[in-house]
């Protein structure tokens, strides 16, 4: 597609809200997934450390 101006590109023929909204939601969900994975990893590492300490002490 060829646009005459940057605002035409943003508007996307009247469908810009749907297009950019979809990009926004997708980016937000990817960021949420990365954050959740990071939290789970930290939790797993903490649990492994606890188990390691219990094994050494008990």
PQR file of N, CA, C, O and H, with PARSE charges and radii, in Angstrom:
ATOM      1  N   UNK A   1       0.833  -1.181   0.000 -0.4000 1.5000
ATOM      2  CA  UNK A   1       0.000   0.000   0.000 -0.0000 2.0000
ATOM      3  C   UNK A   1       0.876   1.242   0.000  0.5500 1.7000
ATOM      4  O   UNK A   1       1.987   1.248   0.529 -0.5500 1.4000
ATOM      5  N   UNK A   2       0.352   2.271  -0.597 -0.4000 1.5000
ATOM      6  CA  UNK A   2       1.050   3.547  -0.658 -0.0000 2.0000
ATOM      7  C   UNK A   2       0.169   4.594   0.013  0.5500 1.7000
ATOM      8  O   UNK A   2      -1.017   4.715  -0.293 -0.5500 1.4000
ATOM      9  H   UNK A   2      -0.551   2.266  -1.027  0.4000 1.0000
ATOM     10  N   UNK A   3       0.768   5.349   0.934 -0.4000 1.5000
ATOM     11  CA  UNK A   3       0.031   6.392   1.626 -0.0000 2.0000
ATOM     12  C   UNK A   3       0.570   7.742   1.198  0.5500 1.7000
ATOM     13  O   UNK A   3       1.755   7.893   0.900 -0.5500 1.4000
ATOM     14  H   UNK A   3       1.731   5.251   1.183  0.4000 1.0000
ATOM     15  N   UNK A   4      -0.318   8.718   1.171 -0.4000 1.5000
ATOM     16  CA  UNK A   4       0.051  10.064   0.755 -0.0000 2.0000
ATOM     17  C   UNK A   4       0.754  10.843   1.867  0.5500 1.7000
ATOM     18  O   UNK A   4       1.553  11.739   1.597 -0.5500 1.4000
ATOM     19  H   UNK A   4      -1.281   8.596   1.412  0.4000 1.0000
ATOM     20  N   UNK A   5       0.451  10.496   3.110 -0.4000 1.5000
ATOM     21  CA  UNK A   5       1.059  11.200   4.239 -0.0000 2.0000
ATOM     22  C   UNK A   5       1.156  10.242   5.429  0.5500 1.7000
ATOM     23  O   UNK A   5       0.620   9.134   5.412 -0.5500 1.4000
ATOM     24  H   UNK A   5      -0.199   9.768   3.330  0.4000 1.0000
ATOM     25  N   UNK A   6       1.847  10.706   6.443 -0.4000 1.5000
ATOM     26  CA  UNK A   6       1.986   9.902   7.653 -0.0000 2.0000
ATOM     27  C   UNK A   6       0.640   9.720   8.337  0.5500 1.7000
ATOM     28  O   UNK A   6       0.360   8.651   8.881 -0.5500 1.4000
ATOM     29  H   UNK A   6       2.282  11.606   6.457  0.4000 1.0000
ATOM     30  N   UNK A   7      -0.197  10.755   8.316 -0.4000 1.5000
ATOM     31  CA  UNK A   7      -1.519  10.635   8.943 -0.0000 2.0000
ATOM     32  C   UNK A   7      -2.386   9.617   8.203  0.5500 1.7000
ATOM     33  O   UNK A   7      -3.198   8.934   8.829 -0.5500 1.4000
ATOM     34  H   UNK A   7       0.031  11.623   7.874  0.4000 1.0000
ATOM     35  N   UNK A   8      -2.230   9.503   6.884 -0.4000 1.5000
ATOM     36  CA  UNK A   8      -2.933   8.457   6.132 -0.0000 2.0000
ATOM     37  C   UNK A   8      -2.453   7.072   6.569  0.5500 1.7000
ATOM     38  O   UNK A   8      -3.241   6.131   6.669 -0.5500 1.4000
ATOM     39  H   UNK A   8      -1.571  10.058   6.375  0.4000 1.0000
ATOM     40  N   UNK A   9      -1.167   6.967   6.824 -0.4000 1.5000
ATOM     41  CA  UNK A   9      -0.613   5.705   7.302 -0.0000 2.0000
ATOM     42  C   UNK A   9      -1.203   5.341   8.660  0.5500 1.7000
ATOM     43  O   UNK A   9      -1.595   4.196   8.885 -0.5500 1.4000
ATOM     44  H   UNK A   9      -0.527   7.732   6.743  0.4000 1.0000
ATOM     45  N   UNK A  10      -1.264   6.315   9.563 -0.4000 1.5000
ATOM     46  CA  UNK A  10      -1.818   6.079  10.895 -0.0000 2.0000
ATOM     47  C   UNK A  10      -3.301   5.732  10.806  0.5500 1.7000
ATOM     48  O   UNK A  10      -3.777   4.859  11.532 -0.5500 1.4000
ATOM     49  H   UNK A  10      -0.946   7.245   9.380  0.4000 1.0000
ATOM     50  N   UNK A  11      -4.030   6.405   9.925 -0.4000 1.5000
ATOM     51  CA  UNK A  11      -5.469   6.187   9.768 -0.0000 2.0000
ATOM     52  C   UNK A  11      -5.779   4.842   9.107  0.5500 1.7000
ATOM     53  O   UNK A  11      -6.816   4.242   9.388 -0.5500 1.4000
ATOM     54  H   UNK A  11      -3.643   7.113   9.335  0.4000 1.0000
ATOM     55  N   UNK A  12      -4.898   4.370   8.241 -0.4000 1.5000
ATOM     56  CA  UNK A  12      -5.037   3.086   7.547 -0.0000 2.0000
ATOM     57  C   UNK A  12      -6.401   2.929   6.876  0.5500 1.7000
ATOM     58  O   UNK A  12      -7.053   1.893   7.001 -0.5500 1.4000
ATOM     59  H   UNK A  12      -4.055   4.857   8.013  0.4000 1.0000
ATOM     60  N   UNK A  13      -6.810   3.953   6.176 -0.4000 1.5000
ATOM     61  CA  UNK A  13      -8.071   3.866   5.440 -0.0000 2.0000
ATOM     62  C   UNK A  13      -9.288   3.744   6.335  0.5500 1.7000
ATOM     63  O   UNK A  13     -10.277   3.117   5.956 -0.5500 1.4000
ATOM     64  H   UNK A  13      -6.280   4.795   6.074  0.4000 1.0000
ATOM     65  N   UNK A  14      -9.228   4.334   7.513 -0.4000 1.5000
ATOM     66  CA  UNK A  14     -10.340   4.278   8.447 -0.0000 2.0000
ATOM     67  C   UNK A  14     -10.289   3.088   9.399  0.5500 1.7000
ATOM     68  O   UNK A  14     -11.149   2.952  10.269 -0.5500 1.4000
ATOM     69  H   UNK A  14      -8.424   4.843   7.820  0.4000 1.0000
ATOM     70  N   UNK A  15      -9.312   2.251   9.243 -0.4000 1.5000
ATOM     71  CA  UNK A  15      -9.194   1.060  10.087 -0.0000 2.0000
ATOM     72  C   UNK A  15      -8.035   1.151  11.077  0.5500 1.7000
ATOM     73  O   UNK A  15      -7.674   0.161  11.714 -0.5500 1.4000
ATOM     74  H   UNK A  15      -8.613   2.362   8.536  0.4000 1.0000
ATOM     75  N   UNK A  16      -7.472   2.312  11.199 -0.4000 1.5000
ATOM     76  CA  UNK A  16      -6.300   2.495  12.059 -0.0000 2.0000
ATOM     77  C   UNK A  16      -6.537   2.123  13.509  0.5500 1.7000
ATOM     78  O   UNK A  16      -5.663   1.545  14.154 -0.5500 1.4000
ATOM     79  H   UNK A  16      -7.765   3.116  10.682  0.4000 1.0000
ATOM     80  N   UNK A  17      -7.725   2.452  14.032 -0.4000 1.5000
ATOM     81  CA  UNK A  17      -8.007   2.139  15.436 -0.0000 2.0000
ATOM     82  C   UNK A  17      -7.940   0.630  15.676  0.5500 1.7000
ATOM     83  O   UNK A  17      -7.419   0.182  16.698 -0.5500 1.4000
ATOM     84  H   UNK A  17      -8.435   2.922  13.508  0.4000 1.0000
ATOM     85  N   UNK A  18      -8.461  -0.140  14.742 -0.4000 1.5000
ATOM     86  CA  UNK A  18      -8.426  -1.595  14.887 -0.0000 2.0000
ATOM     87  C   UNK A  18      -7.008  -2.130  14.725  0.5500 1.7000
ATOM     88  O   UNK A  18      -6.568  -2.989  15.490 -0.5500 1.4000
ATOM     89  H   UNK A  18      -8.884   0.224  13.912  0.4000 1.0000
ATOM     90  N   UNK A  19      -6.302  -1.619  13.729 -0.4000 1.5000
ATOM     91  CA  UNK A  19      -4.942  -2.095  13.464 -0.0000 2.0000
ATOM     92  C   UNK A  19      -4.023  -1.759  14.625  0.5500 1.7000
ATOM     93  O   UNK A  19      -3.358  -2.642  15.166 -0.5500 1.4000
ATOM     94  H   UNK A  19      -6.659  -0.922  13.108  0.4000 1.0000
ATOM     95  N   UNK A  20      -3.979  -0.489  15.014 -0.4000 1.5000
ATOM     96  CA  UNK A  20      -3.068  -0.077  16.079 -0.0000 2.0000
ATOM     97  C   UNK A  20      -3.519  -0.605  17.435  0.5500 1.7000
ATOM     98  O   UNK A  20      -2.693  -0.886  18.304 -0.5500 1.4000
ATOM     99  H   UNK A  20      -4.519   0.229  14.575  0.4000 1.0000
ATOM    100  N   UNK A  21      -4.826  -0.737  17.612 -0.4000 1.5000
ATOM    101  CA  UNK A  21      -5.327  -1.351  18.843 -0.0000 2.0000
ATOM    102  C   UNK A  21      -4.885  -2.801  18.963  0.5500 1.7000
ATOM    103  O   UNK A  21      -4.516  -3.261  20.044 -0.5500 1.4000
ATOM    104  H   UNK A  21      -5.497  -0.508  16.906  0.4000 1.0000
ATOM    105  N   UNK A  22      -4.925  -3.513  17.845 -0.4000 1.5000
ATOM    106  CA  UNK A  22      -4.475  -4.910  17.831 -0.0000 2.0000
ATOM    107  C   UNK A  22      -2.988  -5.011  18.143  0.5500 1.7000
ATOM    108  O   UNK A  22      -2.563  -5.883  18.900 -0.5500 1.4000
ATOM    109  H   UNK A  22      -5.225  -3.139  16.968  0.4000 1.0000
ATOM    110  N   UNK A  23      -2.205  -4.122  17.561 -0.4000 1.5000
ATOM    111  CA  UNK A  23      -0.770  -4.100  17.872 -0.0000 2.0000
ATOM    112  C   UNK A  23      -0.548  -3.809  19.357  0.5500 1.7000
ATOM    113  O   UNK A  23       0.287  -4.441  20.004 -0.5500 1.4000
ATOM    114  H   UNK A  23      -2.550  -3.413  16.945  0.4000 1.0000
ATOM    115  N   UNK A  24      -1.294  -2.858  19.882 -0.4000 1.5000
ATOM    116  CA  UNK A  24      -1.149  -2.510  21.293 -0.0000 2.0000
ATOM    117  C   UNK A  24      -1.488  -3.660  22.221  0.5500 1.7000
ATOM    118  O   UNK A  24      -0.753  -3.946  23.167 -0.5500 1.4000
ATOM    119  H   UNK A  24      -1.973  -2.344  19.357  0.4000 1.0000
ATOM    120  N   UNK A  25      -2.610  -4.322  21.946 -0.4000 1.5000
ATOM    121  CA  UNK A  25      -3.017  -5.467  22.766 -0.0000 2.0000
ATOM    122  C   UNK A  25      -1.994  -6.591  22.653  0.5500 1.7000
ATOM    123  O   UNK A  25      -1.644  -7.213  23.656 -0.5500 1.4000
ATOM    124  H   UNK A  25      -3.207  -4.090  21.178  0.4000 1.0000
ATOM    125  N   UNK A  26      -1.518  -6.852  21.455 -0.4000 1.5000
ATOM    126  CA  UNK A  26      -0.515  -7.906  21.258 -0.0000 2.0000
ATOM    127  C   UNK A  26       0.761  -7.604  22.032  0.5500 1.7000
ATOM    128  O   UNK A  26       1.308  -8.479  22.703 -0.5500 1.4000
ATOM    129  H   UNK A  26      -1.803  -6.346  20.640  0.4000 1.0000
ATOM    130  N   UNK A  27       1.229  -6.381  21.939 -0.4000 1.5000
ATOM    131  CA  UNK A  27       2.452  -5.992  22.669 -0.0000 2.0000
ATOM    132  C   UNK A  27       2.246  -6.094  24.173  0.5500 1.7000
ATOM    133  O   UNK A  27       3.139  -6.538  24.895 -0.5500 1.4000
ATOM    134  H   UNK A  27       0.785  -5.670  21.394  0.4000 1.0000
ATOM    135  N   UNK A  28       1.070  -5.683  24.651 -0.4000 1.5000
ATOM    136  CA  UNK A  28       0.779  -5.771  26.080 -0.0000 2.0000
ATOM    137  C   UNK A  28       0.758  -7.226  26.544  0.5500 1.7000
ATOM    138  O   UNK A  28       1.282  -7.543  27.612 -0.5500 1.4000
ATOM    139  H   UNK A  28       0.345  -5.323  24.064  0.4000 1.0000
ATOM    140  N   UNK A  29       0.164  -8.103  25.758 -0.4000 1.5000
ATOM    141  CA  UNK A  29       0.112  -9.518  26.129 -0.0000 2.0000
ATOM    142  C   UNK A  29       1.495 -10.164  26.106  0.5500 1.7000
ATOM    143  O   UNK A  29       1.809 -10.990  26.963 -0.5500 1.4000
ATOM    144  H   UNK A  29      -0.262  -7.846  24.890  0.4000 1.0000
ATOM    145  N   UNK A  30       2.310  -9.796  25.143 -0.4000 1.5000
ATOM    146  CA  UNK A  30       3.681 -10.322  25.095 -0.0000 2.0000
ATOM    147  C   UNK A  30       4.470  -9.839  26.310  0.5500 1.7000
ATOM    148  O   UNK A  30       5.209 -10.612  26.919 -0.5500 1.4000
ATOM    149  H   UNK A  30       2.055  -9.125  24.447  0.4000 1.0000
ATOM    150  N   UNK A  31       4.316  -8.566  26.662 -0.4000 1.5000
ATOM    151  CA  UNK A  31       5.004  -8.025  27.835 -0.0000 2.0000
ATOM    152  C   UNK A  31       4.531  -8.728  29.104  0.5500 1.7000
ATOM    153  O   UNK A  31       5.338  -9.043  29.978 -0.5500 1.4000
ATOM    154  H   UNK A  31       3.715  -7.938  26.167  0.4000 1.0000
ATOM    155  N   UNK A  32       3.229  -8.975  29.208 -0.4000 1.5000
ATOM    156  CA  UNK A  32       2.687  -9.685  30.367 -0.0000 2.0000
ATOM    157  C   UNK A  32       3.255 -11.096  30.450  0.5500 1.7000
ATOM    158  O   UNK A  32       3.631 -11.553  31.529 -0.5500 1.4000
ATOM    159  H   UNK A  32       2.572  -8.719  28.498  0.4000 1.0000
ATOM    160  N   UNK A  33       3.316 -11.778  29.333 -0.4000 1.5000
ATOM    161  CA  UNK A  33       3.864 -13.140  29.302 -0.0000 2.0000
ATOM    162  C   UNK A  33       5.331 -13.150  29.733  0.5500 1.7000
ATOM    163  O   UNK A  33       5.744 -14.021  30.498 -0.5500 1.4000
ATOM    164  H   UNK A  33       3.010 -11.408  28.456  0.4000 1.0000
ATOM    165  N   UNK A  34       6.112 -12.198  29.254 -0.4000 1.5000
ATOM    166  CA  UNK A  34       7.517 -12.112  29.655 -0.0000 2.0000
ATOM    167  C   UNK A  34       7.649 -11.853  31.147  0.5500 1.7000
ATOM    168  O   UNK A  34       8.506 -12.440  31.807 -0.5500 1.4000
ATOM    169  H   UNK A  34       5.777 -11.490  28.632  0.4000 1.0000
ATOM    170  N   UNK A  35       6.803 -10.976  31.682 -0.4000 1.5000
ATOM    171  CA  UNK A  35       6.829 -10.667  33.108 -0.0000 2.0000
ATOM    172  C   UNK A  35       6.463 -11.907  33.925  0.5500 1.7000
ATOM    173  O   UNK A  35       7.114 -12.213  34.924 -0.5500 1.4000
ATOM    174  H   UNK A  35       6.106 -10.500  31.146  0.4000 1.0000
ATOM    175  N   UNK A  36       5.411 -12.623  33.494 -0.4000 1.5000
ATOM    176  CA  UNK A  36       5.000 -13.828  34.211 -0.0000 2.0000
ATOM    177  C   UNK A  36       6.083 -14.904  34.169  0.5500 1.7000
ATOM    178  O   UNK A  36       6.330 -15.579  35.168 -0.5500 1.4000
ATOM    179  H   UNK A  36       4.882 -12.374  32.682  0.4000 1.0000
ATOM    180  N   UNK A  37       6.723 -15.062  33.026 -0.4000 1.5000
ATOM    181  CA  UNK A  37       7.813 -16.034  32.928 -0.0000 2.0000
ATOM    182  C   UNK A  37       8.966 -15.671  33.854  0.5500 1.7000
ATOM    183  O   UNK A  37       9.569 -16.543  34.479 -0.5500 1.4000
ATOM    184  H   UNK A  37       6.523 -14.514  32.214  0.4000 1.0000
ATOM    185  N   UNK A  38       9.264 -14.392  33.936 -0.4000 1.5000
ATOM    186  CA  UNK A  38      10.341 -13.942  34.825 -0.0000 2.0000
ATOM    187  C   UNK A  38       9.994 -14.237  36.285  0.5500 1.7000
ATOM    188  O   UNK A  38      10.842 -14.683  37.057 -0.5500 1.4000
ATOM    189  H   UNK A  38       8.774 -13.683  33.428  0.4000 1.0000
ATOM    190  N   UNK A  39       8.735 -13.981  36.653 -0.4000 1.5000
ATOM    191  CA  UNK A  39       8.300 -14.256  38.024 -0.0000 2.0000
ATOM    192  C   UNK A  39       8.381 -15.750  38.341  0.5500 1.7000
ATOM    193  O   UNK A  39       8.843 -16.138  39.414 -0.5500 1.4000
ATOM    194  H   UNK A  39       8.046 -13.618  36.025  0.4000 1.0000
ATOM    195  N   UNK A  40       7.932 -16.575  37.409 -0.4000 1.5000
ATOM    196  CA  UNK A  40       7.979 -18.028  37.623 -0.0000 2.0000
ATOM    197  C   UNK A  40       9.416 -18.520  37.736  0.5500 1.7000
ATOM    198  O   UNK A  40       9.713 -19.402  38.542 -0.5500 1.4000
ATOM    199  H   UNK A  40       7.557 -16.260  36.537  0.4000 1.0000
ATOM    200  N   UNK A  41      10.294 -17.959  36.938 -0.4000 1.5000
ATOM    201  CA  UNK A  41      11.704 -18.358  36.995 -0.0000 2.0000
ATOM    202  C   UNK A  41      12.301 -18.012  38.352  0.5500 1.7000
ATOM    203  O   UNK A  41      12.993 -18.826  38.963 -0.5500 1.4000
ATOM    204  H   UNK A  41      10.053 -17.243  36.283  0.4000 1.0000
ATOM    205  N   UNK A  42      12.025 -16.794  38.817 -0.4000 1.5000
ATOM    206  CA  UNK A  42      12.533 -16.385  40.130 -0.0000 2.0000
ATOM    207  C   UNK A  42      11.992 -17.291  41.230  0.5500 1.7000
ATOM    208  O   UNK A  42      12.725 -17.691  42.134 -0.5500 1.4000
ATOM    209  H   UNK A  42      11.463 -16.133  38.321  0.4000 1.0000
ATOM    210  N   UNK A  43      10.702 -17.609  41.143 -0.4000 1.5000
ATOM    211  CA  UNK A  43      10.088 -18.480  42.135 -0.0000 2.0000
ATOM    212  C   UNK A  43      10.730 -19.868  42.106  0.5500 1.7000
ATOM    213  O   UNK A  43      11.000 -20.446  43.159 -0.5500 1.4000
ATOM    214  H   UNK A  43      10.106 -17.283  40.408  0.4000 1.0000
ATOM    215  N   UNK A  44      10.967 -20.391  40.942 -0.4000 1.5000
ATOM    216  CA  UNK A  44      11.597 -21.709  40.805 -0.0000 2.0000
ATOM    217  C   UNK A  44      13.017 -21.702  41.353  0.5500 1.7000
ATOM    218  O   UNK A  44      13.426 -22.639  42.038 -0.5500 1.4000
ATOM    219  H   UNK A  44      10.747 -19.921  40.087  0.4000 1.0000
ATOM    220  N   UNK A  45      13.766 -20.651  41.055 -0.4000 1.5000
ATOM    221  CA  UNK A  45      15.135 -20.566  41.563 -0.0000 2.0000
ATOM    222  C   UNK A  45      15.155 -20.464  43.082  0.5500 1.7000
ATOM    223  O   UNK A  45      16.011 -21.063  43.734 -0.5500 1.4000
ATOM    224  H   UNK A  45      13.433 -19.889  40.498  0.4000 1.0000
ATOM    225  N   UNK A  46      14.210 -19.704  43.652 -0.4000 1.5000
ATOM    226  CA  UNK A  46      14.122 -19.610  45.109 -0.0000 2.0000
ATOM    227  C   UNK A  46      13.796 -20.975  45.720  0.5500 1.7000
ATOM    228  O   UNK A  46      14.369 -21.368  46.736 -0.5500 1.4000
ATOM    229  H   UNK A  46      13.515 -19.218  43.122  0.4000 1.0000
ATOM    230  N   UNK A  47      12.876 -21.678  45.087 -0.4000 1.5000
ATOM    231  CA  UNK A  47      12.486 -23.001  45.590 -0.0000 2.0000
ATOM    232  C   UNK A  47      13.663 -23.978  45.507  0.5500 1.7000
ATOM    233  O   UNK A  47      13.886 -24.756  46.433 -0.5500 1.4000
ATOM    234  H   UNK A  47      12.411 -21.358  44.262  0.4000 1.0000
ATOM    235  N   UNK A  48      14.400 -23.941  44.424 -0.4000 1.5000
ATOM    236  CA  UNK A  48      15.577 -24.801  44.298 -0.0000 2.0000
ATOM    237  C   UNK A  48      16.617 -24.484  45.364  0.5500 1.7000
ATOM    238  O   UNK A  48      17.235 -25.390  45.923 -0.5500 1.4000
ATOM    239  H   UNK A  48      14.219 -23.309  43.671  0.4000 1.0000
ATOM    240  N   UNK A  49      16.810 -23.209  45.643 -0.4000 1.5000
ATOM    241  CA  UNK A  49      17.757 -22.812  46.683 -0.0000 2.0000
ATOM    242  C   UNK A  49      17.305 -23.318  48.048  0.5500 1.7000
ATOM    243  O   UNK A  49      18.121 -23.796  48.836 -0.5500 1.4000
ATOM    244  H   UNK A  49      16.308 -22.473  45.189  0.4000 1.0000
ATOM    245  N   UNK A  50      16.006 -23.215  48.330 -0.4000 1.5000
ATOM    246  CA  UNK A  50      15.477 -23.724  49.594 -0.0000 2.0000
ATOM    247  C   UNK A  50      15.702 -25.231  49.716  0.5500 1.7000
ATOM    248  O   UNK A  50      16.125 -25.720  50.763 -0.5500 1.4000
ATOM    249  H   UNK A  50      15.343 -22.827  47.690  0.4000 1.0000
ATOM    250  N   UNK A  51      15.419 -25.957  48.642 -0.4000 1.5000
ATOM    251  CA  UNK A  51      15.607 -27.405  48.667 -0.0000 2.0000
ATOM    252  C   UNK A  51      17.077 -27.771  48.838  0.5500 1.7000
ATOM    253  O   UNK A  51      17.407 -28.735  49.529 -0.5500 1.4000
ATOM    254  H   UNK A  51      15.075 -25.559  47.791  0.4000 1.0000
ATOM    255  N   UNK A  52      17.944 -27.008  48.215 -0.4000 1.5000
ATOM    256  CA  UNK A  52      19.380 -27.246  48.331 -0.0000 2.0000
ATOM    257  C   UNK A  52      19.839 -27.010  49.767  0.5500 1.7000
ATOM    258  O   UNK A  52      20.637 -27.781  50.301 -0.5500 1.4000
ATOM    259  H   UNK A  52      17.676 -26.225  47.654  0.4000 1.0000
ATOM    260  N   UNK A  53      19.338 -25.951  50.389 -0.4000 1.5000
ATOM    261  CA  UNK A  53      19.706 -25.657  51.771 -0.0000 2.0000
ATOM    262  C   UNK A  53      19.173 -26.723  52.726  0.5500 1.7000
ATOM    263  O   UNK A  53      19.856 -27.107  53.676 -0.5500 1.4000
ATOM    264  H   UNK A  53      18.690 -25.325  49.956  0.4000 1.0000
ATOM    265  N   UNK A  54      17.955 -27.197  52.474 -0.4000 1.5000
ATOM    266  CA  UNK A  54      17.398 -28.262  53.306 -0.0000 2.0000
ATOM    267  C   UNK A  54      18.215 -29.544  53.179  0.5500 1.7000
ATOM    268  O   UNK A  54      18.441 -30.244  54.166 -0.5500 1.4000
ATOM    269  H   UNK A  54      17.400 -26.885  51.702  0.4000 1.0000
ATOM    270  N   UNK A  55      18.647 -29.839  51.986 -0.4000 1.5000
ATOM    271  CA  UNK A  55      19.440 -31.040  51.739 -0.0000 2.0000
ATOM    272  C   UNK A  55      20.786 -30.958  52.456  0.5500 1.7000
ATOM    273  O   UNK A  55      21.272 -31.957  52.986 -0.5500 1.4000
ATOM    274  H   UNK A  55      18.463 -29.271  51.184  0.4000 1.0000
ATOM    275  N   UNK A  56      21.386 -29.772  52.471 -0.4000 1.5000
ATOM    276  CA  UNK A  56      22.686 -29.597  53.118 -0.0000 2.0000
ATOM    277  C   UNK A  56      22.557 -29.635  54.640  0.5500 1.7000
ATOM    278  O   UNK A  56      23.440 -30.152  55.325 -0.5500 1.4000
ATOM    279  H   UNK A  56      20.992 -28.960  52.040  0.4000 1.0000
ATOM    280  N   UNK A  57      21.455 -29.087  55.171 -0.4000 1.5000
ATOM    281  CA  UNK A  57      21.277 -29.010  56.620 -0.0000 2.0000
ATOM    282  C   UNK A  57      20.621 -30.259  57.202  0.5500 1.7000
ATOM    283  O   UNK A  57      20.786 -30.546  58.388 -0.5500 1.4000
ATOM    284  H   UNK A  57      20.738 -28.668  54.614  0.4000 1.0000
ATOM    285  N   UNK A  58      19.904 -30.978  56.412 -0.4000 1.5000
ATOM    286  CA  UNK A  58      19.130 -32.088  56.974 -0.0000 2.0000
ATOM    287  C   UNK A  58      19.618 -33.376  56.560  0.5500 1.7000
ATOM    288  O   UNK A  58      19.064 -34.402  56.955 -0.5500 1.4000
ATOM    289  H   UNK A  58      19.770 -30.745  55.449  0.4000 1.0000
TER
END
